[in-house]
Amino acid sequence: MAQKRELYRVLPDGKVERLRRFCPRCGPGVFLAEHEDRWTCGRCGYTEFKKGR
């Protein structure tokens, strides 16, 4: 499981940037796991395949 500090980055101007995508079904707060050929949600099972693979 990813540590919370690995999911966000603080920019020099103080703003926070999210490094992973949210699940479109579950909404904000549930991140998609990045695999070699797809993005998946561990909560609901949503899968989105990467293009060009």
N, C-alpha and C positions, 0 to 999 in steps of 0.2 A: 504494500500500500504506500502511496506517495505521501511524503510529509507535506504539510500545508505550505511550508516555505518554498517548496518546489513548484507550487501551482501559481504563484504570483511573483511579480518583480516590481520593485519600487524604482520609479524613474527619477532622474536628478531634480526635476521640478516638484517632487513630492507626490505625484500621482501614482496610482497602483495599476499595473497592467496584468491582465490574466493571461497565462501562458497556454492554457488548454481551453477547449471548446465546451460549452454547456450542452446538455442533452435537450433536444427540442421537445421531447415528451415530458420529461420530469421538471424542466425549467431551471432557473438560476440556482446554483448551489450544488448541482450534480454534474460532475465533469465526465467527459468521454475519455476512455482510455485509448491511447494511440498504439496500434499494432502496426506491423509492417505493411499490411495491405488494407487495413480498415480502421474505423473508429467505432468503439462499442461502449454501451452504457452497462455498467455492472448492476444497476438497480432494476431497470425494466427490460434489458436485452436489446434495445435499439441498436441497429448496426448500419453503418454507412460505409460503403466501399470507396476506397481512394481511386481516382481515375488514372488511367495510364499504366495499370499494373496487370 
